[in-house]
Amino acid sequence: MKSSAGKIALTGLNDLFRTGGETVQEVLLSELFPFKDHPFHVRDDDAMRKTVESIARSGVLAPGIVRPRQEGGYEIIAGHRRKRGSELAGRETMPVLIRELDDDEATIIMVDSNLQREKILPSEKAFAYKMKLEALKHQGKRSDLTLEPAVPKLPAREKIAQDAGESCGLTVTRYIALTKLIPPLLALVDADKLSLSTAADYISGLTEQEQTLLASVMDKLNVIPTRSQLAKIKEQRKTEALTITVIEAILSEGRSATVQVVLKQTRLHQYFPPSYTAQQMEEVIVSLLETWSVQHK
């Protein structure tokens, strides 16, 4: 595909990145478009600041990988952060390798290249692993007829685990299960308030409506459910429909009743100047209670 972008061959980079006749070319940033359903976030964080400083000082040292789009321009396979860094550094172009890739090949390269990042959220891994799994399965269907019988075929999930440095295929399965969570619950996994195994094993199997009810009760009670409580919820839904009342009863188990003491304003103002605010009165009361507690120990 011919592009309107000006392309300049880079001699130094060509020597480093030439593969099978590929040539590094400079492409206008305006002609570079994100990968469809790209699961990795591009953040303007401290790491991006360092990237911008490096690009401003030395340029983009490792070219991105792109493929031509039917509608014009190029789809970024690897290099979304480099493009953003180039924008922030005030550059107009970025060096890239242009490859003809089908959807499966592009997806696998996109996922594998982004998994090299230092910090990746569980939600990012979840959708990335799901996309790669679908691509590998599709490739497998096309290659099964030509695969030599003597060549052992690694299961797709084990292949993903091996490439990503995960312990086993079960870990990949659990990450993919996170894609079934509603956004508020997935956000709790990203915030490390819900563990991967808890969310995948006990929550991902609930329907969207059941998850919504669960999230509502969690927010109301300000609690993170235990695995045993979630196991009860899963068991309960086998015999009756989950309701807010049922979920609240389960999540309230073991919680001590909240003690609330209400003091009438007229009574409090017998002991405080009219100008005292509620916060000032509370501070005095707590201070007196601390003194009383020490004296009666």
N, C-alpha and C positions, 0 to 999 in steps of 0.2 A: 504494500500500500504506500503510495506516495504522500508525503506530508508536506505541509506548507512551512513547517519548522525548518530553520536553518540548521544544518548538521555539519559539525566540524570534527574531522578525525583527530583523535588525540594520540599522538605517537607513543608517549610513555605508557599510557593506560592500555593501549592496544597490545603492547608487548606483554603486559601482565595478564590481561583478560581475554586474549584471543583464544577462542575455542571452536574448532571446526570451521575456521574462516570467519568467525564473528568479528565485528568491528565495533568498538565503543563509539557512540555518536552523541553529540549534544542535541538535546531536544528541548523546545520551549516548555516551561512549566505549565503554561496554559493548555498544552496538548497532552498532558499526563492526567489520567483519570483514575480514581480509586478502584480497586478490585470489587466486583459485585458482592455485596453482603460480607465485606471485609470484617472479620470478627475481632480484630485487634484495634484498640484505641490508640490514637496518636495524641499524646498529651503535651501541653506546653509546660512541662515540669523542669526540674533541675537538670535531668539528663538531656532534655531538649536544649536547654540553655548551653550546655557544654557542646552539643552537636552543632548549634548555631555558631558558637565561637570557633570551632574547628573548621567549619565550612567557610566562614568569613576569612579565616587565616590561610587555609590551604586548599579550599575547594572540596568537592566530594571526591574522596579518594577511591572508594569502591563503587563502581557504576551500579545503577539499579537494573532490574530485569523487567522488560515490558513486552507486550504483544500488540499487534495492530488491532484496531477496532473497526468493525464494518462501517460504523457511522463517522469514522474519522478520528484521528488522534491515536493515543495508545493507552491500554489498560495496564496499570502498575501491578506487577506480580510480586516484586520485592523492591522496596525503596520508598514506602509511604512516609517514613520518618525523615528520610533524606530529602524528599520533596518539600516537606513542611519546613525543615531546617534551612533549605535553600531559599524558600520564600521569606522566612524571617531574617535571613542574612542579606536580603536584598538582591539576590541573583535572579536572572531571567531564564536560565537554562540549567539542565542537569545531565550528566553523562549517563547513558543507559546502553544496555545490550538489547537489541530487538530480536525476539524469537517468535517463530511460528509454533504456537502451542495449542493443543486442544484443551477443553475445559478441565478434564481430569488431570492432565500434566500440569496445567497452570495452578490448579488448586493445591496439588501436592507440593509444588515448589513454594507457593505462597505460604502455606502452613509451616513447612520445615524451616524456611528462612526467618520467619517471625518468632519461632520457638527458641531462637538463639538469644533473645532479649533476656536481660537480667531479671526484670520484674514482670511477671505475667499474672493477671487475675485468674481465678478459677473459672469465671464466666467466659473469659477469652479462650482458655484452653478447651472448655466445654464445646463451644461452637466450632472451634478450629478442628478438634478431633472428629466431630460429627461430619464436617465437610470432607475431611481426608478419608474417613471411613467409607463414605458414599463414593468417593472417587476411586478408592482402591477396589471396592466391590465391583464397580462398573468396569474397571480395567480388567479385573479377574474374569468377568463374564466374556470379555472379548478375547482373552488370551488362554482360556481353559482348553480350547480345541487344539492349540499349537504347543502347549506346555508339555515337555517331555515327561513321561510317567516316572522316570527315575529321579527327577528333580523334586525334592520335598518343597511344599508350598507353605510358607509361614502364614498362620491365620492373620487376617487383617488387623485385628485389635492388638495382637502380639507384635506385629510389624510396627504399628504406631507407637506402642510402648517402647520398643527397642530404639526406634529413631529419636524419640523424645526423652529418653533416659528415665522413663517411668519404671516402677518395679515389675509390673505385670499387666496383662490385658485387662484384668479386673479393675485396675485403677482407671484405665481408659474408659471402660464401661461405666464406671461411676461418674466420671467427668461428663460423659455424654448424657447421662441421666439428668444432669443439672439443667439441660436445655428444656426440660419439661416444667421447671419451676416458674412461678409467676415472678415478675420483676422484684417486688418487695422482699421475697424470700431469697431470691438469687443474690440480692444486694447484701443480705446478712451473711451469705457464704463468702462473698468478696471481702466483707468487713471482718472476717474471721470470727464471727459470732455463732455461726453454725458450721460444724465440721463437714467436710466432703462426704464422709461415709454416712453421717446422720441424715444429711439432706438427700443423698442419693438413695439410701436404703429404706428410709422411713417416710419421706415426704414426696419424692418425685412420682410415686405411684398414685397419689391422691389426684382427684380431678381438679380442674381449675377452680370450680366453685368451692370445693372442699378446702383447697389451699387458701382461697380468699377468706373463708370463714376462720381458718386457723390463724392467718396473719392478723385478722381483726381482733381475735381474742388475745393473741400475743401482745399486740399493741395496747389493748385495754388493760391487761394485767401487768404489762411491762415485764414479761418473762420470756426466756428462751426455754422451750420444752426440753426435757431430758429424753434420752433414748427410750427409757421405760414408758414414759408418758406417751410418746409417739407410737410405741408398739401397741399400747392400749387403744389408741385412736384407730390404728389400722385394724385391730381385732374388732372393735366396736362397729366399724362400718360394714362388717360382714353380716351383721344381724339387724342393724337399723341405720337409718339415714343420719348422717352427721349434722348436728345443728349447733348453733352458737352455745346453747345451754349445755349440750353434751360435752363439747370441747372445753368449755369453761370449767365444768365440773372436774374433768380429768386434769387440766392444767392447774387447778386450784388445790389438788391433793397435796398434802404435806405442807401447805403454806399456812403459817400462823395468821390468825385473824388480826387485822389492822386495828390498833387502838387509836381512837380519835377522841380528843377532849375539846369541847367547845365552851369557851368562856364568853359570857354576854358582855357587850361593850359597856353597858351601864355599870356593870360590876367592876370592870377593869379600871374605868375612869375614876373610881373612888381612890385609887392608889397612884395614879399617874397624872402629870400635868396635862392640860387640854392639848398642848402643842405636840405631845408625843405621837409618833406614827406607830402603826401596827408592828413594824420591824423593830423599832426601838423598844416597845413593850415586850416583844418576844425575847430580845437579847437580855433584858433585865430579868425576866422570869427564868430563862435558862441558866443565867449566872447564879441566881438564888437557889435553884434546884441543885446545881453542882455543889454549891457550898453545903446545902442540906444533906446531900448524899455523902459527902466526905465526913461530916459530923456524926452520921448515923452508921458508919461502917464499923 
